[in-house]
């Protein structure tokens, strides 16, 4: 992984992005002077801390796969029947929209009253799946009680709700789905109190219809291609981070899953230079934009029937810059930074390299489609990786 050396007098070094990234990059570089850091809000989102909060700047989360990965490196995790290991914030998944036929983990006492004969038309790899009658007037209170019981059983701090959008593979209208979701979120909140965490998978949707009732979103950024996200898609990710951080209820959990560039299914390919590059860019965006951001960079859902959410541990995840001292500070469209106790995190998702001056601390040379994690050295200068 290359290092970016920062110096006030060193303005000429720029490294072109890997050809594997397949992005169009301007030959020119933009030059900026970093504006003063934006102060943290007086009522900033409260810190979301596990029992043994880790010191790393990038807060990792584990979606499912408790049988594959140890909980140790993760600060947030969920599964249908989560296994308590370590002190990560743990959620239990509640199957509120569909039932996997014959699978005990998606069946609860009394659920038979709400299972329909209508198929849930998602990928065949998931097996026979039937839609639940979640528009039934009695369903919201029923599933809220299930949430309370399951959270107690697994010592979870709340629940995770997949397919938390109005776009379902069913005959129901978006209006009907939205009305049902609203009632379900309200019932779970009323039944479990203000400190109970509710996190929903909203994917690419700009939907805040239940944000006054839920605490977090899972942004599962599924892409059709095995290559990189387009600049337009990355810009949308930035806007989604901004949107959910603004409208969610406290403590505003934003769990971002970005998917890698896949040439093959090997661990070597997961840890390629181009994947290290994009893991750094997207983790930087998730550190800088939301106040309680969690991150993971994974295989593509379409890589194989079993590849969903599989990942590796990148060296950049070891970065330790202390606590944030500012909110996100915009430098230009697509370029921003956040100040920390021991350094600065920046990102540049644009197609043009940039130089950003930080006064006596030095100048950051940040390439197109790149993140930078910069630490203050003893003389007060910045050194980045």
Number of C-alpha atoms within 10 A of each C-alpha: 11 9 11 21 17 23 19 15 8 12 16 9 13 15 13 13 19 11 9 14 17 12 17 13 16 13 9 9 18 13 15 15 12 19 15 12 16 15 12 14 9 6 6 11 19 11 12 16 14 15 10 11 14 17 13 16 21 24 22 24 24 26 21 19 16 18 9 8 14 12 21 11 18 24 25 23 22 24 19 19 18 21 16 14 11 16 16 24 23 29 28 27 26 25 21 25 21 23 25 17 13 11 10 10 14 17 17 14 7 11 17 11 12 19 18 15 11 14 15 21 13 13 10 9 9 9 12 16 20 18 21 23 20 23 19 11 11 12 21 22 18 17 22 22 16 20 26 19 13 21 23 13 12 17 16 23 16 26 24 27 21 19 17 23 22 20 15 17 11 14 8 12 11 14 11 13 19 18 14 20 22 16 18 23 23 18 21 26 19 14 15 17 10 14 12 20 26 26 25 24 18 23 20 16 13 14 16 16 16 22 22 13 22 26 25 27 26 24 22 19 18 17 17 9 14 17 16 20 22 13 16 11 14 20 16 14 20 18 14 22 24 17 16 23 24 15 18 22 20 22 19 26 27 27 28 26 26 24 29 26 21 19 13 11 12 10 10 10 15 24 18 17 16 21 22 19 21 23 27 25 21 27 29 26 32 27 23 26 25 24 25 22 24 23 28 27 26 21 24 24 19 14 15 11 11 11 14 18 20 20 19 15 16 14 12 20 18 13 15 18 21 14 14 20 17 19 20 24 20 19 19 13 10 19 21 23 28 23 24 20 14 17 24 23 25 27 29 26 26 23 19 19 24 21 21 23 20 20 12 12 18 21 27 27 26 26 25 26 25 24 27 27 25 25 21 18 13 7 8 13 20 24 22 22 16
